Amino acid sequence: MFKHLFKLIWNKKKQNFLLMSEILFSFLVLFAVFTLLVYYYNNYKKPMGFEYQNVWVISYNNSFKTTNTDSLDTYYETLSQNLRALPGVKEISYCSDNVPFLQNTWQGGANYKGMQVGGVNQYTVDDTYDRTMTTQLLEGRWFNKADIVAKNQPIIISSDLKEKFFGTGQAVGKLIGDGDQPGHDKKLMKVIGVIQGIKAKGDYAPAGYAVYHRTDTGSYRSLGKIVVRVNEGATAAFEARLYKTMANYMKNSNVEIEHLTNKRVDANYFTLVPMIVLIIVGGFLIINVALGLFGVLWYNINKRRGEIGLRRAVGATGSSVSWQLIAESMILATLSLILGTFFAVQMPLLNVFDLAAGIYLVAMAVAIIFIYLLVFLCSLYPGKQAAAIYPAVALHEE
């Protein structure tokens, strides 16, 4: 049976070549779309790493100009007390500009015993950042005032960086370099804690590697963000009061208040744009392939009415004729998918885009199933039409 089907396909190889090319190209596009979808879904399943609800971000420019470090610290400590005194403020924290969801990025490198990684997010935070953002401490402790006199700069790393350098072992107490090349370290830093990675770019982006540094006496000169955790249900009136407090204290400073819940939505839209574009392109392609496949099968039935009539005349049932056409379509799809899978499997083998091999394999399996379903559905109705051909009518027309 299959030998006969292959012979029929080979005899019409010129007609089938374009159809196979369409199926192949569709598979590759679907493979790309499903790879992105699986990648986003895997990221979405992972914990956010902090509670963004009821967290506001105050942006300001440093208007207090002084060379005296003690005066600078006193100035911002007084501001902290004023903000905490407001009813409705639970906690505040000074931090660097790369607050989650704000699309600001500070990156560097890190290395440990010959292993080096680049693109490590660098955060500068104070002792209350963990309470303000409600981070999830997995190992060790958070910063405190005793870290001022530490021999090696204390740092806290994300769970992703901990897994990269230490696997399932303990990270607390280990020294890592702050450069991405061993031997070129500016300094060695001591890990005092590990927190759950924070998905700073939204629900669908990976948390990535991160290192948290403690603010020092001169950090206020470069910091420009205050994160504020407010009571649930904080109103616009309270926001106006918060703004007024900041503006009155920091004269000639541009003050802006943003809500992390709104910034999260913006970050998600930004991340989803490539996926939406691919889905639209893939959708149009699938429609074209479905119409092309349907049209080719319909044309083949009209061209093969004599052959179908003869098969029916010698005893072939309608269902067998229908399944023959469906089987031909599935074999064409299989030949295209064999070639497409060869190209697709190169992605995990070559570690393209540094994604886990499982993502590619799942996307490949889903794309194959989707193509088979598409071909099967598109060939059902033409097969049914072929089964309805009466042998006497078909032979009479011939």
C-alpha positions as CSV (number, residue, x, y, z in Angstrom):
1,M,0.0,0.0,0.0
2,F,2.7,2.5,1.0
3,K,4.8,1.5,-1.9
4,H,2.0,2.3,-4.2
5,L,1.4,5.7,-2.5
6,F,5.0,6.6,-2.8
7,K,4.9,5.7,-6.5
8,L,1.9,8.0,-7.0
9,I,3.7,10.8,-5.2
10,W,6.9,10.3,-7.2
11,N,5.0,10.3,-10.5
12,K,3.7,13.8,-9.5
13,K,6.8,15.1,-8.0
14,K,6.7,18.4,-9.8
15,Q,3.2,19.1,-8.5
16,N,4.1,18.0,-5.0
17,F,7.3,19.9,-4.7
18,L,5.7,23.3,-4.2
19,L,3.3,21.8,-1.7
20,M,6.1,20.2,0.3
21,S,8.0,23.4,0.2
22,E,5.0,25.3,1.7
23,I,4.7,22.7,4.4
24,L,8.4,22.8,5.2
25,F,8.5,26.6,5.4
26,S,5.3,26.6,7.6
27,F,6.9,24.1,9.9
28,L,10.0,26.3,10.3
29,V,7.9,29.4,11.1
30,L,5.7,27.4,13.5
31,F,8.8,26.1,15.1
32,A,10.1,29.6,15.7
33,V,6.7,30.7,17.0
34,F,6.2,27.8,19.4
35,T,9.8,28.1,20.6
36,L,9.1,31.7,21.7
37,L,5.7,30.6,23.2
38,V,7.3,27.8,25.2
39,Y,10.1,30.1,26.3
40,Y,7.7,32.7,27.5
41,Y,5.5,30.1,29.2
42,N,8.5,28.7,31.1
43,N,9.4,32.2,32.3
44,Y,5.8,32.9,33.2
45,K,5.6,29.8,35.5
46,K,8.6,30.9,37.5
47,P,8.0,33.1,40.6
48,M,8.2,36.9,40.2
49,G,10.6,37.0,43.2
50,F,9.0,40.0,44.9
51,E,5.6,41.6,45.5
52,Y,5.1,44.5,43.2
53,Q,1.5,45.3,44.3
54,N,1.3,48.6,46.4
55,V,4.8,49.6,45.5
56,W,5.4,53.1,44.1
57,V,8.6,54.4,42.7
58,I,9.7,58.0,43.2
59,S,12.2,59.4,40.7
60,Y,14.2,62.5,41.5
61,N,17.3,64.3,40.5
62,N,19.9,65.0,43.2
63,S,19.5,68.7,43.9
64,F,21.4,68.8,47.1
65,K,25.0,69.7,46.2
66,T,27.6,69.2,48.8
67,T,31.0,67.6,49.1
68,N,30.5,66.7,52.7
69,T,29.4,63.1,52.9
70,D,28.0,63.4,56.4
71,S,25.8,66.3,55.3
72,L,24.6,64.3,52.4
73,D,23.7,61.3,54.6
74,T,21.9,63.5,57.1
75,Y,19.9,65.1,54.3
76,Y,18.6,61.8,52.9
77,E,18.1,60.3,56.3
78,T,15.9,63.2,57.3
79,L,13.9,62.7,54.0
80,S,13.5,59.0,54.9
81,Q,12.0,60.0,58.3
82,N,9.6,62.4,56.7
83,L,8.4,59.9,54.2
84,R,8.0,57.1,56.9
85,A,6.0,59.5,59.0
86,L,3.3,59.8,56.4
87,P,0.2,57.7,57.2
88,G,-0.1,55.0,54.6
89,V,3.7,54.4,54.1
90,K,4.9,51.0,55.2
91,E,8.5,51.2,54.2
92,I,10.8,53.0,51.9
93,S,14.2,52.2,50.3
94,Y,16.8,54.1,48.3
95,C,18.1,52.2,45.3
96,S,19.7,52.6,41.9
97,D,17.8,53.5,38.7
98,N,17.3,49.9,37.5
99,V,14.1,49.3,39.5
100,P,12.1,46.3,38.2
101,F,9.8,47.1,35.2
102,L,11.4,50.5,34.5
103,Q,13.6,49.2,31.6
104,N,16.8,50.7,33.1
105,T,19.7,48.3,33.1
106,W,23.1,48.3,34.8
107,Q,25.2,45.3,33.9
108,G,28.6,43.9,34.5
109,G,30.4,40.6,34.9
110,A,31.2,38.1,37.6
111,N,33.5,35.1,37.8
112,Y,34.3,32.2,40.2
113,K,37.1,29.7,39.9
114,G,37.4,30.0,36.1
115,M,33.7,30.3,35.4
116,Q,32.8,33.7,34.1
117,V,29.5,35.3,33.0
118,G,28.6,38.6,31.5
119,G,25.3,40.5,31.5
120,V,25.0,40.4,35.3
121,N,22.5,42.9,36.5
122,Q,24.1,45.2,39.1
123,Y,21.8,46.7,41.8
124,T,22.7,49.2,44.5
125,V,20.2,49.0,47.4
126,D,20.0,49.9,51.1
127,D,19.3,47.9,54.2
128,T,15.5,48.2,53.9
129,Y,15.2,47.1,50.2
130,D,14.2,43.5,51.1
131,R,11.3,44.7,53.4
132,T,10.1,47.3,50.9
133,M,10.1,44.9,47.9
134,T,9.4,41.8,50.0
135,T,12.2,39.7,48.3
136,Q,12.4,36.0,49.0
137,L,15.6,35.2,50.9
138,L,16.7,31.6,50.1
139,E,20.1,31.5,51.9
140,G,22.1,33.6,54.3
141,R,20.9,37.1,55.3
142,W,20.2,40.6,54.1
143,F,22.5,43.7,54.5
144,N,22.9,45.4,57.8
145,K,25.1,48.2,59.3
146,A,27.8,45.7,60.4
147,D,28.7,45.2,56.7
148,I,30.3,48.7,56.7
149,V,33.5,47.2,58.2
150,A,33.6,44.0,56.2
151,K,37.0,43.1,54.7
152,N,35.5,42.0,51.4
153,Q,32.5,43.9,50.0
154,P,29.4,42.0,51.0
155,I,27.0,41.1,48.2
156,I,23.7,39.3,47.7
157,I,23.3,37.2,44.5
158,S,20.2,35.9,42.7
159,S,19.3,32.3,42.6
160,D,20.2,32.0,38.9
161,L,23.8,33.2,39.6
162,K,24.1,30.9,42.6
163,E,23.0,27.9,40.5
164,K,25.5,28.9,37.7
165,F,28.5,29.2,40.1
166,F,27.7,26.8,42.9
167,G,25.0,24.4,41.6
168,T,23.2,22.9,44.6
169,G,26.1,23.8,46.9
170,Q,26.2,26.6,49.5
171,A,27.0,30.1,48.2
172,V,27.2,32.0,51.5
173,G,30.7,32.8,52.5
174,K,32.2,32.3,49.0
175,L,34.3,35.0,47.2
176,I,33.5,35.9,43.6
177,G,35.2,38.4,41.3
178,D,33.3,41.3,39.8
179,G,34.8,41.1,36.3
180,D,33.8,38.7,33.5
181,Q,37.4,37.6,33.1
182,P,39.4,35.8,35.9
183,G,42.6,37.6,36.7
184,H,41.1,41.0,35.9
185,D,39.0,41.3,39.0
186,K,38.8,44.8,40.4
187,K,38.0,43.2,43.8
188,L,36.7,40.1,45.4
189,M,33.2,40.2,46.9
190,K,31.8,38.0,49.6
191,V,28.4,36.4,49.2
192,I,26.3,36.9,52.3
193,G,22.9,35.9,50.9
194,V,20.9,34.5,48.0
195,I,17.5,35.7,47.0
196,Q,15.0,34.4,44.5
197,G,15.7,35.9,41.1
198,I,13.5,38.9,40.4
199,K,11.9,39.1,36.9
200,A,12.7,42.8,36.4
201,K,11.5,42.8,32.8
202,G,8.1,41.4,33.4
203,D,6.2,38.1,33.7
204,Y,7.5,36.7,30.4
205,A,11.2,37.6,30.7
206,P,13.8,35.6,32.6
207,A,15.1,36.9,35.9
208,G,18.7,36.5,34.8
209,Y,21.9,36.9,36.8
210,A,21.9,39.6,39.5
211,V,24.3,41.0,42.1
212,Y,23.1,43.4,44.9
213,H,25.5,45.8,46.4
214,R,24.9,47.7,49.6
215,T,24.8,51.5,49.5
216,D,27.8,53.3,51.1
217,T,28.3,56.8,52.4
218,G,28.8,58.2,48.9
219,S,26.0,56.3,47.1
220,Y,23.4,59.0,47.5
221,R,25.2,61.2,44.9
222,S,24.3,58.7,42.2
223,L,21.0,57.2,43.4
224,G,17.8,58.6,41.9
225,K,15.0,56.3,42.9
226,I,13.0,55.7,46.1
227,V,10.7,52.7,46.3
228,V,7.8,53.1,48.6
229,R,5.5,50.3,49.9
230,V,2.2,51.9,50.7
231,N,-1.0,50.6,52.3
232,E,-3.4,48.7,50.2
233,G,-6.0,51.0,48.6
234,A,-3.8,54.1,48.8
235,T,-5.7,57.0,47.1
236,A,-4.8,59.7,44.6
237,A,-5.1,62.2,47.5
238,F,-2.4,60.3,49.4
239,E,-0.2,60.2,46.2
240,A,-0.6,64.0,46.0
241,R,0.5,64.4,49.6
242,L,3.5,62.1,49.0
243,Y,4.4,64.2,46.0
244,K,4.1,67.5,47.9
245,T,6.3,66.2,50.7
246,M,9.0,65.3,48.2
247,A,8.7,68.5,46.3
248,N,8.8,70.7,49.4
249,Y,11.8,69.0,50.8
250,M,13.8,68.6,47.5
251,K,13.6,72.1,46.1
252,N,14.3,72.5,42.3
253,S,14.2,68.7,41.9
254,N,12.0,67.0,39.3
255,V,9.9,64.5,41.2
256,E,7.8,61.8,39.5
257,I,5.8,59.0,41.1
258,E,5.0,55.8,39.2
259,H,3.2,52.6,40.2
260,L,4.9,49.2,39.6
261,T,1.6,47.6,38.7
262,N,1.3,49.9,35.7
263,K,4.9,49.6,34.8
264,R,4.6,45.8,34.9
265,V,1.8,46.0,32.3
266,D,4.1,48.2,30.1
267,A,7.0,45.8,30.5
268,N,4.8,42.8,29.5
269,Y,3.6,44.6,26.4
270,F,7.2,45.4,25.4
271,T,8.2,41.7,25.9
272,L,5.2,40.4,24.0
273,V,5.6,42.5,20.8
274,P,7.9,40.0,19.1
275,M,5.6,37.1,19.9
276,I,2.5,39.0,18.6
277,V,4.3,39.8,15.3
278,L,5.4,36.2,14.9
279,I,1.9,34.9,15.6
280,I,0.4,37.3,13.0
281,V,3.0,36.2,10.4
282,G,2.5,32.6,11.3
283,G,-1.2,32.9,11.2
284,F,-1.3,34.4,7.7
285,L,1.2,31.7,6.6
286,I,-0.9,28.9,8.0
287,I,-4.0,30.3,6.3
288,N,-2.2,30.4,2.9
289,V,-0.9,26.9,3.4
290,A,-4.3,25.6,4.3
291,L,-5.9,27.2,1.3
292,G,-3.1,26.0,-1.0
293,L,-3.3,22.4,0.3
294,F,-7.1,22.4,0.1
295,G,-6.9,23.8,-3.5
296,V,-4.3,21.3,-4.6
297,L,-6.2,18.3,-3.2
298,W,-9.4,19.6,-4.8
299,Y,-7.6,20.0,-8.2
300,N,-6.2,16.5,-7.9
301,I,-9.6,15.0,-7.3
302,N,-10.9,16.7,-10.5
303,K,-7.9,15.5,-12.5
304,R,-8.1,12.0,-11.1
305,R,-11.8,11.4,-11.5
306,G,-11.1,8.6,-14.0
307,E,-8.6,6.9,-11.7
308,I,-11.0,7.2,-8.8
309,G,-13.9,5.9,-10.8
310,L,-11.9,2.9,-12.0
311,R,-10.9,2.1,-8.4
312,R,-14.5,2.3,-7.3
313,A,-15.5,0.1,-10.3
314,V,-13.1,-2.7,-9.3
315,G,-14.4,-2.8,-5.8
316,A,-12.7,0.0,-3.8
317,T,-15.0,1.5,-1.1
318,G,-15.6,5.2,-0.7
319,S,-13.8,5.2,2.6
320,S,-10.7,3.5,1.1
321,V,-10.5,6.1,-1.6
322,S,-10.9,8.9,0.9
323,W,-8.2,7.5,3.2
324,Q,-5.9,7.0,0.2
325,L,-6.0,10.8,-0.5
326,I,-5.5,11.6,3.2
327,A,-2.6,9.1,3.4
328,E,-0.9,10.8,0.4
329,S,-1.2,14.2,2.1
330,M,0.2,12.8,5.3
331,I,3.1,11.2,3.5
332,L,3.9,14.5,1.8
333,A,3.8,16.2,5.2
334,T,6.1,13.5,6.7
335,L,8.7,14.0,4.0
336,S,8.6,17.8,4.6
337,L,8.8,17.4,8.3
338,I,11.8,15.0,8.1
339,L,13.7,17.8,6.3
340,G,12.4,20.5,8.6
341,T,13.2,18.5,11.7
342,F,16.8,18.2,10.5
343,F,17.2,21.9,10.4
344,A,15.3,22.5,13.6
345,V,17.4,20.0,15.6
346,Q,20.5,22.1,14.9
347,M,19.2,24.8,17.2
348,P,19.6,22.8,20.5
349,L,22.8,21.1,19.2
350,L,24.5,24.4,18.4
351,N,22.9,26.0,21.6
352,V,21.5,28.9,19.5
353,F,20.3,31.8,21.6
354,D,21.5,30.0,24.7
355,L,18.1,28.4,25.4
356,A,17.5,25.1,27.1
357,A,17.3,22.2,24.8
358,G,14.0,21.2,26.3
359,I,12.4,24.4,25.0
360,Y,13.4,23.5,21.4
361,L,12.3,19.9,21.7
362,V,8.9,20.8,23.0
363,A,8.4,23.5,20.3
364,M,9.5,21.0,17.7
365,A,7.0,18.4,18.9
366,V,4.1,20.9,19.0
367,A,5.0,22.2,15.5
368,I,5.0,18.7,14.1
369,I,1.6,17.8,15.7
370,F,0.2,21.1,14.4
371,I,1.3,20.5,10.9
372,Y,-0.1,16.9,10.9
373,L,-3.4,18.2,12.2
374,L,-3.5,21.0,9.6
375,V,-2.8,18.6,6.7
376,F,-5.3,16.0,8.1
377,L,-8.1,18.6,8.4
378,C,-7.4,20.1,5.0
379,S,-7.6,16.7,3.3
380,L,-10.7,15.5,5.0
381,Y,-13.3,17.3,2.9
382,P,-11.6,16.7,-0.4
383,G,-11.3,13.0,0.6
384,K,-15.0,13.0,1.4
385,Q,-15.7,14.5,-2.0
386,A,-13.6,11.8,-3.7
387,A,-15.5,9.1,-1.8
388,A,-18.8,10.5,-3.2
389,I,-17.8,10.0,-6.8
390,Y,-19.9,7.4,-8.5
391,P,-17.9,5.0,-10.7
392,A,-20.4,5.0,-13.6
393,V,-20.4,8.9,-13.7
394,A,-16.7,9.1,-13.6
395,L,-16.1,6.5,-16.3
396,H,-18.8,8.0,-18.4
397,E,-17.1,11.4,-18.3
398,E,-13.8,9.8,-19.3
